[in-house]
Amino acid sequence: MITVTKTFFPPITEYQKYLERIWQNQWLTNNGELFHELSSSLKNYLGVNHILPMTNGTLPLQIALKTFAQGGEVITTPFSYVATTSSIVWENCTPVFVDIHPEYLCIDETKIEAAITSKTTAILATHVFGNPCHIETIEKLASKYNLKVIYDAAHCFGVKYKGESIFNFGDVSTCSFHATKLFHTGEGGAAFVQNKQDYHEIYYRHNFGHDGPLRFHGLGINAKMSELQAAMGLSVLPHMPDILDARAKVCAFYDKALTSSRIQKLKIREGTDWNYSYYPIIFETEEDLLQVEKAMNQEGIYPRRYFYPSLENLPYIQTKTCPIAHSIASRVMCLPLYVGLNKEDLKKIVSFLC
């Protein structure tokens, strides 16, 4: 069976070494030694200002929205994973959808300003499939209208834009460390914050609001990463060069093999050092997609319709349709991409697309 993704497992002996330290320390969570070691290692590896690992990738979004959006309207895109929109609604904010660019698949920066109202408090934009949004325009609009910028950078581990970590833009960027991602902690995520004051706000909110063991700074929840999760991250991180190299080779194979004009590929924004996080293809029609998907499934190949459906179709959303996002969501499919795919697997996959 060939699935759309496959979790990378580091050698078990490497993970066991960290487990032994956990047992020696007798410390499983709440700012343990391995948590701090992972935070420091990721900060150095990624070249970021402030990082706060958490227990999953959705909580950083929710905390950022609670901190910065403050119940207002949040401009976002319907072409993203459901967590982007559900987090906005969960935090009692109102999502205001803006359509996407038909090639980059990120929010169309030329359409954002028209959606801004007196109730707008933040922009929550997704770097789709690790492809950066038009950061310059978003930052200018945020400055002009005094808005906060939150980037859903769930797919962006290791991505650089114009030589800078993609996580160093906006007020807060969030990332997923879920098992399906190229870097993972089994389940996990992180918030990347640009200044110490905002980092302090995010930090206390992720730890019940604590400001020391007996004081409370304000309202918070529990989003702390455990030592077991940190151990997995520390075991995976040294393998990132090999992981990225293997994924790059898969993408290069697809790039060379898939030449049909009936298939649209993702256009990576100029100035981007991409991380090969996903390989989406867009069919001419949904019928074409469904036909290929069915044929692949019959042969034990399971790509994924990612992102589908367009989020304005969620049952708790009442908003206008974004025609480009709606159309692409019905026609996009992510091909299998993970460490361990061999050439025979890849030839079998592309045979359904040529």
N, C-alpha and C positions, 0 to 999 in steps of 0.2 A: 504494500500500500504506500502511495506517495501522497502525503498531506501538504497543505499549503505552507506549513512551517513545522519545525521540530525543535524542541528544547535542546540547547547545548548543555551537556553534562560534563563538568570538569572531571578529571580522574578522581575517583572516590578517596584515594589516599590523601589528596590535597585537601579535600573537604574535611576529612577525619582529623587532620592536624589542627584545624581551627576548632573542631568539636572538642578535642582534648583540652584546648585552652579554655573553652567555655566551662567544661567540667571542673578544671582546676580553679577557675575564678568563681565558680558557683554563682554565676550572674547570667540571666537569660534575657533581660530586657531593661529598658529605662536607662539609656545613656551608658551602655556598657563599653568595655575596652575595644571590642571589635567594631562597634558602631562608629566610634571616633576614628579608628584606623581606616575604616572604609571611607568615611567622610573626607579625611585628609588625602587618601589615595585618589579618590575621584576628583577632588579639587585640583590636585596636581596634574592628573591625567587629562582632564578636560580644559584646564586653564580658565576656571570660573572664579567669580568674586566670593559668593557665599552659597553654600549648598546645605540643604537639610533633607537627608533621606527620611522616607516615611514608609509606612507599612503597606501601602498600595499607591497606585498612580492617580486615583480619583480624589483622594483626600487633599492633596495639594491644590487641586482645582477648587474644591469646595472652600478650603480655608482662604485661598487668595480672593475668591469672590466675596466671602464673608467680610474680609478685611477691607477690600477696596471698592467693590461694587455697591455695597450698602443699600440693597433693595431697589436699585434703579434699573433702567433699561441697559441691556448689555448687547452691543452689536457683535454678531457672530456669524457663522456660516452653517448651513444645513448639511454640508458635505464633510462629515467628521464622524468619529465614533459617538455613540449615544451619550457617553459620559460627559461630553462637552455641553450639550444642551440640558441633560438631566441635572447636572450640577448647578446650572443657572437657575432652573426652576426650583430645585431643592433648597437653594439659598434665598428663596422668595424674591428673585429678580425676574425680569421679563426679557426673554430672548428676542432680539430684533434681527431677523435674518437678512443678510446681504448675499447676493449671488456670487459665484466663483468665476475665476478666469478659466476659459475653456482648454488651455494648454497646461498651465502650471497647477491647476486644480485647487489652488488656495483662494482665499477671499479676494474678490476683485477690488483692489484699492481705489479704483476710480469711482466706485459706487458707495463708498462708506460715508462720505460727507453728507450726502442726501438723506441718509438714515439717522443722522444725529438730531436729537431734539433736546429740549430743556431738561428732560428726564434721564438722558444718557449719562451714565457714570463710568462706563468702562468699555473697552474693546477686548473681546476674547477671540483671538484668531488662531486657527490651527495651521501649523506647518505640515501640510498633508504629505504623507509618505516620506517625511524627512526633507521635503522641498520647502525652502523658506518662503514666507509671505514677502510682499514688497515692504520691507521693514522701514525704509526711509519715509515713504508716504504715511504709513501708519503712525510713526513717531511724530511727524509734523502735525498731523491732525490731532493727535493726543495733546500736543503742546498748545495748539491753537484753541482747543475747546476745553482744556484742563481736564482731560480724561486719563484714567489709568489704563495701562496696557498689560494684559495677561496673555501669554502665548501658550497654547496647548502644544507642547513640543514632545508629545508622547513617543513619536517615532524618531527622535532627533539625536540619540546618543552618538556623540562623536562628530556631528555635523559642524562644519565651519562655514561662515559667511564672510567673505572678504577678509579672510585670515583670522577671524575672531570666532570664538565659540558661539554658536547660535543661542546658547543659554544666557549670554551676556546682553541680551536685548530685552526691551520692555521693562516693566516694573517687576514682574515675576514671570518666569518660565517654569513649566512643569514637565516632568518626564515620567514615563512608565518603565518600571523594571520588572514587568510581568514575565513569566516563563516563556512567552512567545516572542519576546523581544531579543535583539541581538546581544545586548547586555542585560542580565537579569539577576535578581536576588530570590528567585522562585516566585514570590509575589512581592511587589514593592514599587517604589517610585521616589520622586524627589521634587522639592521646590528649589529654584535657583533665584536668588534675590540680589538686587544690585547695590543696596546700601545697608549699613548696620541697623539703622532705625527700623526699616521694613523687615529685616531679618529677625529682629527682636519681636516684632508683632507676630510674624508667622510662627516663630519658635514657641512663644507662650501659648498661642492658640492650638498648637499641635500637641500640647502637653497639659490639657485640662485647664489652662489658664495660669498654671503655677508660675510664681516668681520666687523661687526658693521653696524649700519643703513645707513651710508653714504660711506662706503668703500667696495671694492670688493677684495677678496683674489685671486680669479680665476674663472674659468668657472664652472657653476653649473646649476641645474634644480630645480624644485619644487617637493619635495617628503615629505613635512611636514605632520605629523599626526594631525588631528583635535581634538578638545576637545570632540566632540561627539564620536569619535572612542576611545579615551582614557577612556571616561566614561564607555563604554561597557567593555573594558578590565579590568578596576577596579571592575566592577560588576561581571565579570566571574572569576577572579583570586581566590577569597576566596573559590570557589566551586571546585577548582582543585583536592583536595583529593577525593571527591565523584565522580568526572568525571573519574579519573584514576582508582578508585576502580571498578566502573561499567564496564568500558571497559576491565579491567583485567578479570572480571568474564565472559564476553562474549568470550574473547579469550580462557579462560580455558575450556569453554563449547565446543568450536570448537576443541581445542586440543584433548579433550577426545573423542569426537564423530567422528571425521574424522580420521579413522585409515586405510583407503584403501591405498594399496601400489601404486595405480594408481594416487594418488594425492601427489604432492610434496609441502612441506610447507617451509616457510622462515626459514633459519638457522640464529639465532641471534649470533653475534660475542661474543666470550668469553670476560668477563669483562664488559659487557654492562648491565646497568639498563635501560630496554626498557620502552617505554611509551604507547604501545598498540595503535599505531596510525592507523595502517591498518592491515587487515588480508588477505594477498594474498595466493592464492593456484594456483598451476601450473599443468595443465592437461597433459596427455601423448600426445595428439594431439589437434590441433585447432578444428577439427571436434567434438571432445568430448566436448570442451568448448562451442561451438556454440549450440550444442544440449541441454546442461544443461541450458545455458542462455535463450534459447527459451522457455523451459519448465517452468523455473522460472518466466519469464516475463508474461506468460499466467496466472500465479497464483498471479500476482501483486507483484512480488519480483524483484528488480532491482539492481543486483550487477553491477560492473563496470570493464571493461577491462582497467586496469590501471597498467602499462603504455602501451599504444598501439596507433599508431604503433611505432616501433623502429625509433628513430629520424633521422637515415640516410636516411629515406624515405621522409623526408620533401622536398617540391618542390624547395627550395632554397639551398639545400645541394648537394654537389658533392664530394663523398668520398667513400671509400671502405666499404663493408658490414662487420659488426661484427657478425659472425654466432651465437654465444651464445645469445647475446642480441636480435638478430632478431628472433631466435627460441622461446625464453622465452616470448618476447613481444606478440607473436601470441597465446600463450597458458596460459597466466596469467590472473587471475580474482580476484578482491578484493570483499570479502563478506561483507554484511551489518555489520556495527559496529558503535554503538552510544549509548548514554545514553537513556534508555527507552525500549530497546529490551527485551522482556520477554521470558520465556522458551518456550512458545507455538510458538512464532515467530521463535526462534532458532531451535526448532524441525522441523518446517516446512521447514526452509532453508536447514538443513542438510539432510532432507529426499530425496532431489534431488541428493545427493552426496554419499549416502551409497549403 
